[in-house]
């Protein structure tokens, strides 16, 4: 139920911190964790480099209770998380790890490997390695690189940092935090996560409900409110565009949106599940989705960004959209009156516009299990391999008969139009023809008729058309290796 509770509570420095926004005018609901920490006398290790989750200088770790009442530790960009999103969690900064007398194993390894020079970005690097230390024992090179993707280091270079990670992460995550976990769990369980937090003043309203039912009631009453799930996109409106957001409904603490349901012929993924958890969970069932997510931002971004948020933003370069469409995904919408299901390929109607009504929320995404005779591939072209916006992305689906005749083909492209769009003329040309290089080469120029992309900082329109054409050839060549 909604009440007049305007106080958030979280654990910092091994004690519960309460911030009452009604009586404390130093902070607003859209104050970031970074800004909050920098306002404190003893937590200035975090730095602001980019204010958009790119550089990692602001990295912190956040521990929270999972379904088994155990703590999980993850790295996050504190520059793009609003203070209320800390409610019911433990905030861990570099100052909490150790000091010059009692260093954490990660800090010790950084020192012994000469892995820091200027030191500006070092606290963020250390916090990313701390999260790695708590989650993966004896990480391989790929796992270490993934943990560090979201941390820029222009001074030292990464070799000694990678060496430090290899040296440190050998204790099965055991450290002083392990010994203190029962005490932290006891503190966190004392924090109320049932009654909706309602922060309201003359200028701004911020609601943090804990059930879908309460969120939907709030949406009817405040139908112009911004829906905040992960916040990796919404937060940039504050930190980069300096917008004032008058009304926010934060649905990031609704457990009903974080469920995975396995049905006979499909899997339903809650809209609130973070992208990193999806990447790990669906490596076997939906490998192309998992592969795409491995180059989606950094681990800090994936730990916060959600599937529902990526879909709901309806961006023409939303990374998950082409591959989800290739998987024939559906969006399940919920209101106070009913639920309804729409094919994702029909859900987005125009630039940043969907068929979702004002009184609805995205509840989940349903993906049908893939038949054995169906080939699906995903692609992303960007200037950097990771932590970059797509220039062109694609999700392809192919069915052949026993004679390699194309029974069905779907070619979904992102970055080529105002919405993620199929290359329908190219598809129509290919259906009924043999899946062979000669036919593919005839089809490739038709893609030029399917799209009229824009030129921008990432590519010219002709460049995008060339990429789209060549991805079709790449798809063919990869299928011939299967």
C-alpha positions as CSV (number, residue, x, y, z in Angstrom):
1,X,0.0,0.0,0.0
2,X,1.0,3.6,-0.6
3,X,1.6,5.7,2.5
4,X,3.4,8.8,3.5
5,X,6.7,7.0,3.8
6,X,9.4,9.2,2.2
7,X,12.4,7.5,3.8
8,X,14.8,5.2,2.1
9,X,17.1,2.9,4.1
10,X,20.3,1.1,3.1
11,X,23.5,-0.2,4.6
12,X,26.7,1.8,4.4
13,X,29.8,1.3,6.6
14,X,28.1,-1.7,8.3
15,X,25.1,0.4,9.6
16,X,21.7,1.3,8.4
17,X,21.5,4.8,6.8
18,X,18.1,6.5,6.6
19,X,17.4,9.4,4.2
20,X,14.1,11.2,4.7
21,X,13.5,13.2,1.6
22,X,10.7,15.1,3.2
23,X,12.9,16.6,5.9
24,X,16.3,16.4,4.2
25,X,16.5,19.0,1.4
26,X,20.2,18.2,0.7
27,X,19.2,15.4,-1.7
28,X,16.4,14.9,-4.2
29,X,15.1,11.6,-5.5
30,X,17.2,12.0,-8.6
31,X,20.4,12.7,-6.8
32,X,22.8,9.9,-8.0
33,X,24.7,7.6,-5.7
34,X,27.9,9.2,-7.0
35,X,26.7,12.7,-5.9
36,X,25.6,11.4,-2.6
37,X,29.0,9.7,-1.9
38,X,30.9,12.7,-3.0
39,X,28.9,14.8,-0.4
40,X,30.2,12.6,2.4
41,X,33.6,13.3,4.1
42,X,34.9,9.7,3.9
43,X,33.7,8.3,0.6
44,X,35.4,10.4,-2.1
45,X,37.2,7.4,-3.8
46,X,34.5,7.4,-6.4
47,X,35.1,9.9,-9.2
48,X,33.0,11.4,-12.0
49,X,34.6,10.9,-15.4
50,X,31.7,10.7,-17.9
51,X,28.5,10.8,-16.0
52,X,26.9,8.3,-18.4
53,X,28.3,4.9,-17.3
54,X,31.1,4.7,-19.8
55,X,34.4,5.2,-17.9
56,X,33.9,3.2,-14.7
57,X,35.6,5.8,-12.5
58,X,32.5,5.8,-10.3
59,X,32.1,2.0,-10.0
60,X,30.8,0.7,-6.6
61,X,29.6,-2.7,-5.5
62,X,26.1,-3.3,-4.2
63,X,25.2,-6.3,-2.2
64,X,21.5,-7.4,-2.0
65,X,19.6,-10.4,-0.8
66,X,18.6,-13.1,-3.3
67,X,15.7,-15.5,-3.1
68,X,17.7,-17.7,-0.8
69,X,18.4,-14.9,1.7
70,X,22.0,-14.8,0.6
71,X,24.0,-11.8,-0.4
72,X,25.0,-11.3,-4.0
73,X,27.7,-8.8,-5.0
74,X,27.6,-6.9,-8.3
75,X,29.4,-3.9,-9.8
76,X,27.5,-0.8,-10.8
77,X,28.0,2.7,-12.2
78,X,27.1,5.0,-9.3
79,X,26.8,8.0,-11.7
80,X,23.6,6.7,-13.2
81,X,21.7,5.2,-10.2
82,X,19.3,7.4,-8.2
83,X,19.5,7.3,-4.5
84,X,16.1,5.6,-3.9
85,X,17.3,2.6,-5.9
86,X,19.6,1.8,-3.0
87,X,16.7,1.0,-0.7
88,X,17.1,-2.4,1.0
89,X,20.7,-2.9,-0.2
90,X,24.3,-2.6,1.0
91,X,26.5,0.0,-0.7
92,X,30.2,-0.9,-0.8
93,X,32.8,1.6,-1.8
94,X,36.6,1.4,-2.1
95,X,37.0,2.8,1.4
96,X,35.1,-0.2,2.8
97,X,37.5,-2.7,1.2
98,X,40.6,-1.8,3.3
99,X,43.2,0.8,4.2
100,X,46.9,1.0,4.1
101,X,47.2,-1.3,7.1
102,X,44.7,-4.0,6.0
103,X,44.4,-4.1,2.3
104,X,41.8,-6.3,0.6
105,X,43.4,-9.1,-1.6
106,X,42.4,-7.2,-4.7
107,X,44.1,-4.1,-3.5
108,X,47.2,-6.0,-2.5
109,X,47.4,-7.5,-6.0
110,X,47.0,-4.1,-7.6
111,X,50.0,-2.8,-5.5
112,X,52.3,-5.8,-6.0
113,X,51.7,-5.8,-9.8
114,X,52.3,-2.0,-10.1
115,X,48.8,-1.8,-11.6
116,X,48.1,1.9,-10.9
117,X,49.7,5.1,-11.9
118,X,47.7,8.3,-11.7
119,X,45.1,6.7,-9.4
120,X,42.0,8.6,-10.7
121,X,40.4,5.5,-12.2
122,X,42.0,3.0,-9.8
123,X,39.1,2.9,-7.2
124,X,36.7,2.0,-9.9
125,X,39.0,-0.7,-11.3
126,X,39.4,-2.1,-7.7
127,X,35.6,-2.2,-7.2
128,X,35.1,-4.1,-10.5
129,X,37.8,-6.6,-9.5
130,X,36.2,-6.9,-6.0
131,X,32.9,-7.9,-7.7
132,X,34.9,-10.4,-9.8
133,X,36.6,-11.7,-6.7
134,X,33.3,-12.3,-5.0
135,X,31.7,-14.1,-8.0
136,X,34.3,-16.1,-9.9
137,X,37.2,-18.1,-8.5
138,X,40.3,-18.5,-10.8
139,X,38.7,-16.4,-13.6
140,X,40.0,-16.9,-17.1
141,X,41.3,-14.2,-19.4
142,X,37.8,-13.7,-21.0
143,X,36.1,-13.4,-17.6
144,X,38.7,-10.8,-16.4
145,X,38.4,-8.8,-19.6
146,X,34.6,-8.8,-19.3
147,X,34.8,-7.5,-15.7
148,X,37.1,-4.7,-16.8
149,X,35.3,-3.7,-20.0
150,X,33.5,-0.8,-18.2
151,X,36.7,0.6,-16.7
152,X,38.9,3.0,-18.7
153,X,42.6,3.2,-17.8
154,X,44.7,5.6,-19.9
155,X,47.8,5.6,-17.7
156,X,48.8,2.1,-16.6
157,X,47.4,-0.1,-19.3
158,X,45.6,-3.3,-18.6
159,X,48.3,-6.0,-18.5
160,X,49.3,-5.4,-14.9
161,X,45.6,-5.0,-13.9
162,X,44.7,-8.3,-15.5
163,X,47.7,-9.9,-13.7
164,X,46.4,-8.4,-10.5
165,X,43.0,-10.0,-11.1
166,X,44.5,-13.4,-11.8
167,X,46.6,-13.2,-8.7
168,X,43.8,-12.0,-6.3
169,X,40.8,-14.0,-7.4
170,X,41.9,-17.4,-5.9
171,X,40.2,-17.4,-2.4
172,X,36.7,-18.5,-3.5
173,X,35.5,-15.1,-2.7
174,X,36.3,-15.4,1.0
175,X,37.3,-12.1,2.7
176,X,36.2,-9.9,5.6
177,X,32.8,-9.4,3.9
178,X,32.2,-13.1,4.1
179,X,32.7,-13.1,7.9
180,X,30.4,-10.1,8.2
181,X,27.5,-11.4,6.0
182,X,25.2,-12.6,8.7
183,X,25.3,-9.2,10.4
184,X,24.6,-7.4,7.1
185,X,21.7,-9.8,6.3
186,X,20.3,-9.1,9.7
187,X,20.4,-5.4,9.0
188,X,18.9,-5.7,5.5
189,X,16.0,-7.8,6.7
190,X,15.0,-5.0,9.1
191,X,14.3,-2.7,6.2
192,X,10.7,-2.4,5.1
193,X,10.2,-3.5,1.5
194,X,6.4,-3.9,1.5
195,X,5.0,-0.4,1.8
196,X,5.4,1.8,-1.3
197,X,7.9,4.7,-0.8
198,X,6.3,7.9,-1.9
199,X,8.6,10.9,-2.1
200,X,6.6,14.0,-2.9
201,X,7.2,17.7,-2.7
202,X,6.1,20.8,-4.6
203,X,8.2,20.0,-7.7
204,X,8.9,16.3,-7.8
205,X,7.2,13.0,-7.1
206,X,9.1,9.7,-6.9
207,X,7.3,6.4,-6.2
208,X,9.0,3.1,-5.4
209,X,6.3,0.3,-5.2
210,X,7.1,-3.3,-4.5
211,X,4.2,-5.0,-6.3
212,X,2.8,-4.9,-9.8
213,X,-0.6,-4.1,-8.4
214,X,0.6,-1.0,-6.6
215,X,2.6,0.1,-9.6
216,X,-0.4,-0.1,-11.9
217,X,-2.5,1.9,-9.5
218,X,0.2,4.6,-9.4
219,X,0.3,4.6,-13.2
220,X,-3.4,5.3,-13.4
221,X,-3.1,8.2,-11.0
222,X,0.1,9.5,-12.5
223,X,-0.2,8.5,-16.1
224,X,2.5,10.9,-17.4
225,X,5.1,9.6,-14.9
226,X,8.3,8.2,-16.3
227,X,8.7,4.5,-15.7
228,X,12.1,3.7,-14.3
229,X,13.3,0.1,-14.4
230,X,17.0,-0.2,-14.7
231,X,17.6,3.5,-15.4
232,X,20.7,3.2,-17.7
233,X,18.8,5.3,-20.2
234,X,16.5,7.4,-18.1
235,X,19.3,8.5,-15.7
236,X,21.1,10.1,-18.7
237,X,18.3,12.6,-19.1
238,X,19.4,13.9,-15.7
239,X,23.2,13.5,-15.8
240,X,23.8,14.4,-19.4
241,X,20.8,16.5,-20.6
242,X,20.2,18.1,-17.2
243,X,16.5,17.5,-17.4
244,X,14.2,17.8,-14.5
245,X,12.0,14.7,-14.1
246,X,8.8,15.8,-12.3
247,X,7.2,12.3,-11.9
248,X,8.9,8.9,-11.7
249,X,7.5,5.5,-10.9
250,X,10.4,3.2,-10.1
251,X,9.5,-0.4,-10.7
252,X,13.0,-1.8,-10.1
253,X,12.1,-3.5,-6.8
254,X,9.1,-5.5,-8.0
255,X,10.0,-9.2,-7.7
256,X,7.1,-10.2,-9.8
257,X,8.9,-8.6,-12.8
258,X,12.1,-10.7,-12.1
259,X,10.7,-14.2,-12.6
260,X,11.6,-16.7,-15.4
261,X,8.8,-19.1,-16.2
262,X,9.5,-22.2,-18.3
263,X,6.5,-23.4,-20.3
264,X,6.1,-26.4,-22.6
265,X,6.9,-24.4,-25.8
266,X,8.2,-21.1,-24.6
267,X,10.1,-19.3,-21.9
268,X,8.8,-16.1,-20.2
269,X,11.4,-13.6,-19.1
270,X,10.4,-11.0,-16.5
271,X,10.8,-7.4,-17.8
272,X,12.7,-6.5,-14.6
273,X,15.5,-9.1,-15.0
274,X,18.8,-7.5,-15.6
275,X,20.7,-8.2,-18.8
276,X,23.7,-9.8,-17.2
277,X,21.5,-12.4,-15.5
278,X,19.7,-13.1,-18.8
279,X,23.1,-13.4,-20.6
280,X,24.1,-16.1,-18.1
281,X,20.8,-17.9,-17.8
282,X,20.1,-18.3,-21.5
283,X,23.5,-19.3,-22.8
284,X,22.2,-22.7,-23.8
285,X,18.5,-22.1,-24.6
286,X,18.9,-18.9,-26.6
287,X,22.7,-18.7,-27.4
288,X,22.3,-15.9,-29.9
289,X,20.6,-13.7,-27.4
290,X,23.4,-14.5,-24.8
291,X,26.1,-13.8,-27.4
292,X,24.6,-10.4,-28.3
293,X,24.4,-9.5,-24.6
294,X,28.1,-10.2,-24.2
295,X,28.8,-7.1,-26.3
296,X,26.0,-5.1,-24.7
297,X,27.6,-2.3,-22.7
298,X,29.8,-3.4,-19.8
299,X,29.1,-5.6,-16.8
300,X,28.2,-2.6,-14.7
301,X,25.6,-1.6,-17.4
302,X,24.2,-5.1,-17.8
303,X,23.9,-5.5,-14.0
304,X,21.5,-2.5,-14.0
305,X,19.8,-2.5,-17.5
306,X,16.7,-4.6,-18.0
307,X,15.1,-6.4,-20.9
308,X,11.9,-4.5,-20.4
309,X,13.7,-1.2,-20.4
310,X,15.5,-2.0,-23.7
311,X,12.3,-2.9,-25.4
312,X,10.1,-0.2,-23.8
313,X,12.5,2.6,-25.0
314,X,11.7,1.6,-28.6
315,X,15.0,2.8,-29.8
316,X,15.9,2.1,-33.4
317,X,19.3,0.9,-32.2
318,X,18.1,-1.1,-29.2
319,X,20.5,-4.0,-29.2
320,X,18.1,-6.7,-28.1
321,X,15.3,-5.9,-30.6
322,X,16.5,-7.6,-33.8
323,X,17.5,-10.9,-32.2
324,X,14.3,-11.0,-30.1
325,X,12.3,-10.5,-33.2
326,X,14.2,-13.2,-34.9
327,X,13.3,-15.5,-31.9
328,X,9.6,-14.5,-32.6
329,X,9.3,-12.9,-29.2
330,X,6.1,-11.5,-27.8
331,X,5.6,-8.7,-25.3
332,X,3.2,-9.4,-22.4
333,X,1.5,-6.2,-21.2
334,X,-0.4,-5.9,-18.0
335,X,-3.0,-3.4,-16.6
336,X,-5.3,-3.4,-13.7
337,X,-8.0,-5.0,-15.9
338,X,-6.2,-7.6,-18.0
339,X,-3.1,-8.9,-19.7
340,X,-2.5,-9.0,-23.4
341,X,0.2,-10.3,-25.7
342,X,1.7,-8.6,-28.8
343,X,4.3,-9.8,-31.1
344,X,7.4,-7.7,-30.6
345,X,7.7,-7.2,-34.3
346,X,4.4,-5.4,-34.2
347,X,4.9,-3.7,-30.8
348,X,7.0,-0.7,-31.9
349,X,5.0,1.6,-34.2
350,X,7.3,4.6,-34.7
351,X,10.4,6.2,-33.3
352,X,10.3,5.7,-29.5
353,X,6.6,4.8,-29.9
354,X,4.9,1.5,-29.0
355,X,1.4,0.1,-28.7
356,X,1.6,0.1,-24.9
357,X,-1.2,2.2,-23.4
358,X,-0.8,4.7,-20.6
359,X,-2.3,2.4,-18.0
360,X,0.0,-0.6,-18.9
361,X,3.4,-1.9,-18.0
362,X,5.6,-4.5,-19.7
363,X,5.3,-7.5,-17.6
364,X,7.5,-10.0,-19.5
365,X,8.8,-11.2,-22.8
366,X,7.9,-14.6,-24.1
367,X,10.2,-16.4,-26.4
368,X,9.1,-19.6,-28.2
369,X,11.5,-22.5,-28.1
370,X,13.4,-22.8,-31.4
371,X,12.7,-25.8,-33.6
372,X,15.8,-27.9,-34.5
373,X,15.5,-27.0,-38.2
374,X,15.6,-23.3,-37.6
375,X,18.8,-21.3,-37.9
376,X,19.1,-18.0,-35.9
377,X,22.0,-15.6,-35.8
378,X,22.6,-12.1,-34.3
379,X,25.0,-9.4,-35.3
380,X,26.2,-6.0,-34.1
381,X,28.4,-3.6,-35.9
382,X,29.9,-0.7,-33.9
383,X,33.0,1.3,-33.7
384,X,34.1,-0.5,-30.6
385,X,33.5,-4.1,-29.9
386,X,31.9,-3.5,-26.5
387,X,30.5,-0.6,-24.6
388,X,29.3,1.1,-27.8
389,X,26.0,2.0,-29.6
390,X,25.1,-0.1,-32.6
391,X,25.8,1.3,-36.0
392,X,23.9,-1.6,-37.6
393,X,22.5,-4.6,-35.8
394,X,20.7,-7.6,-37.2
395,X,18.7,-10.7,-36.2
396,X,18.2,-13.4,-38.9
397,X,15.9,-16.5,-38.9
398,X,16.1,-19.2,-41.6
399,X,14.2,-22.4,-42.4
400,X,15.3,-24.7,-45.3
401,X,13.8,-27.8,-46.7
402,X,15.7,-31.0,-47.3
403,X,16.9,-29.7,-50.7
404,X,18.2,-26.4,-49.2
405,X,15.3,-24.4,-50.6
406,X,14.3,-21.4,-48.5
407,X,11.0,-22.1,-46.8
408,X,11.0,-19.0,-44.6
409,X,13.5,-16.2,-43.9
410,X,13.2,-13.2,-41.6
411,X,15.8,-10.4,-41.8
412,X,15.4,-7.9,-38.9
413,X,17.7,-4.8,-38.9
414,X,18.4,-2.2,-36.3
415,X,20.0,1.2,-37.2
416,X,18.6,1.2,-40.7
417,X,15.3,3.0,-40.0
418,X,13.3,4.9,-37.3
419,X,12.4,1.4,-35.9
420,X,13.8,-2.0,-36.1
421,X,12.6,-3.2,-39.5
422,X,12.5,-6.3,-41.7
423,X,14.1,-6.3,-45.1
424,X,10.8,-7.5,-46.7
425,X,11.7,-7.1,-50.4
426,X,14.9,-9.1,-49.8
427,X,12.9,-11.8,-48.0
428,X,10.3,-12.1,-50.7
429,X,13.1,-12.5,-53.3
430,X,14.8,-15.2,-51.4
431,X,11.7,-17.4,-50.4
432,X,11.4,-20.4,-52.6
433,X,15.0,-20.1,-54.0
434,X,18.0,-22.3,-53.2
435,X,20.2,-21.2,-50.3
436,X,23.4,-20.8,-52.3
437,X,25.9,-18.0,-52.8
438,X,24.8,-17.1,-56.3
439,X,21.3,-16.4,-55.0
440,X,22.6,-14.5,-52.0
441,X,24.7,-12.2,-54.2
442,X,21.6,-11.5,-56.3
443,X,19.6,-10.6,-53.1
444,X,22.2,-8.4,-51.5
445,X,21.5,-5.3,-53.7
446,X,17.8,-5.5,-53.0
447,X,18.6,-4.5,-49.4
448,X,19.3,-1.1,-50.8
449,X,15.6,-0.8,-51.7
450,X,14.4,-2.0,-48.3
451,X,16.0,0.9,-46.3
452,X,16.7,4.6,-46.4
453,X,19.0,5.0,-43.4
454,X,20.3,8.3,-42.0
455,X,23.8,9.6,-42.0
456,X,25.2,10.5,-38.6
457,X,28.4,10.4,-36.5
458,X,28.5,6.6,-36.6
459,X,28.2,6.1,-40.3
460,X,26.9,7.5,-43.6
461,X,23.7,6.1,-45.1
462,X,25.7,4.3,-47.8
463,X,28.0,2.8,-45.2
464,X,25.0,1.4,-43.3
465,X,23.5,-0.1,-46.5
466,X,26.8,-1.7,-47.3
467,X,27.0,-3.2,-43.7
468,X,23.4,-4.5,-44.0
469,X,24.2,-6.1,-47.4
470,X,27.4,-7.7,-46.2
471,X,25.7,-9.1,-43.0
472,X,23.4,-11.2,-45.3
473,X,26.5,-12.7,-47.0
474,X,28.1,-13.3,-43.6
475,X,24.9,-15.1,-42.4
476,X,25.1,-17.3,-45.5
477,X,28.7,-18.1,-45.0
478,X,28.2,-19.0,-41.3
479,X,25.2,-21.3,-42.1
480,X,27.4,-23.2,-44.5
481,X,29.8,-24.0,-41.7
482,X,27.0,-25.4,-39.4
